[in-house]
Amino acid sequence: MDSNSDEQTELLRNIWNQMKDMDRSLRTEIKESSERLGDRITTEVASVRQELGGRIDRVAEELVATKQELGGRIDRLSGEVAGLKVEMHEVKGEISELRNDVHQTNLDMRAVKVATQLTVDLLVKIDARQASDLADVRERVARIEQHFGFPR
């Protein structure tokens, strides 16, 4: 049994050593795989960062260009609005002048109407007076003719 026991011990030792070698080998392989995987992850992350950095730079450039374009548009629109405000102010002034002109024209028309009415009234009075004067002169002429015996 002793020899059998020695063989078994030896066999167990060999198995144990093989297991330790396998463990070492597996640990080394796991460590190397982990390092390779870590390197691949680092490389991929760096690549993704670089790609994202490029995209971010392009988006930032587009944003700057868009801001400049919008700034230009805003400046142009501000100028147009300022011009429209000036034109609106001028139009308001012209409307005010037109209102004053219309008001003055209304006053002038009233004055002409009053003057025309006064003229008509005066002409009627003058005509009545002339008719009265003419009748008076005819009456006087008729009296003179009668008085001096002129034939009619």
DAGI-V183048 format. One record per residue. N is the residue number from 0. SS is DSSP state (~ for helix, > for strand, _ for the rest). Layout:
n:N ss:SS
n:N ss:SS
//
This chain:
n:0 ss:_
n:1 ss:~
n:2 ss:~
n:3 ss:~
n:4 ss:~
n:5 ss:~
n:6 ss:~
n:7 ss:~
n:8 ss:~
n:9 ss:~
n:10 ss:~
n:11 ss:~
n:12 ss:~
n:13 ss:~
n:14 ss:~
n:15 ss:~
n:16 ss:~
n:17 ss:~
n:18 ss:~
n:19 ss:~
n:20 ss:~
n:21 ss:~
n:22 ss:~
n:23 ss:~
n:24 ss:~
n:25 ss:~
n:26 ss:~
n:27 ss:~
n:28 ss:~
n:29 ss:~
n:30 ss:~
n:31 ss:~
n:32 ss:~
n:33 ss:~
n:34 ss:~
n:35 ss:~
n:36 ss:~
n:37 ss:~
n:38 ss:~
n:39 ss:~
n:40 ss:~
n:41 ss:~
n:42 ss:~
n:43 ss:~
n:44 ss:~
n:45 ss:~
n:46 ss:~
n:47 ss:~
n:48 ss:~
n:49 ss:~
n:50 ss:~
n:51 ss:~
n:52 ss:~
n:53 ss:~
n:54 ss:~
n:55 ss:~
n:56 ss:~
n:57 ss:~
n:58 ss:~
n:59 ss:~
n:60 ss:~
n:61 ss:~
n:62 ss:~
n:63 ss:~
n:64 ss:~
n:65 ss:~
n:66 ss:~
n:67 ss:~
n:68 ss:~
n:69 ss:~
n:70 ss:~
n:71 ss:~
n:72 ss:~
n:73 ss:~
n:74 ss:~
n:75 ss:~
n:76 ss:~
n:77 ss:~
n:78 ss:~
n:79 ss:~
n:80 ss:~
n:81 ss:~
n:82 ss:~
n:83 ss:~
n:84 ss:~
n:85 ss:~
n:86 ss:~
n:87 ss:~
n:88 ss:~
n:89 ss:~
n:90 ss:~
n:91 ss:~
n:92 ss:~
n:93 ss:~
n:94 ss:~
n:95 ss:~
n:96 ss:~
n:97 ss:~
n:98 ss:~
n:99 ss:~
n:100 ss:~
n:101 ss:~
n:102 ss:~
n:103 ss:~
n:104 ss:~
n:105 ss:~
n:106 ss:~
n:107 ss:~
n:108 ss:~
n:109 ss:~
n:110 ss:~
n:111 ss:~
n:112 ss:~
n:113 ss:~
n:114 ss:~
n:115 ss:~
n:116 ss:~
n:117 ss:~
n:118 ss:~
n:119 ss:~
n:120 ss:~
n:121 ss:~
n:122 ss:~
n:123 ss:~
n:124 ss:~
n:125 ss:~
n:126 ss:~
n:127 ss:~
n:128 ss:~
n:129 ss:~
n:130 ss:~
n:131 ss:~
n:132 ss:~
n:133 ss:~
n:134 ss:~
n:135 ss:~
n:136 ss:~
n:137 ss:~
n:138 ss:~
n:139 ss:~
n:140 ss:~
n:141 ss:~
n:142 ss:~
n:143 ss:~
n:144 ss:~
n:145 ss:~
n:146 ss:~
n:147 ss:~
n:148 ss:_
n:149 ss:_
n:150 ss:_
n:151 ss:_
//
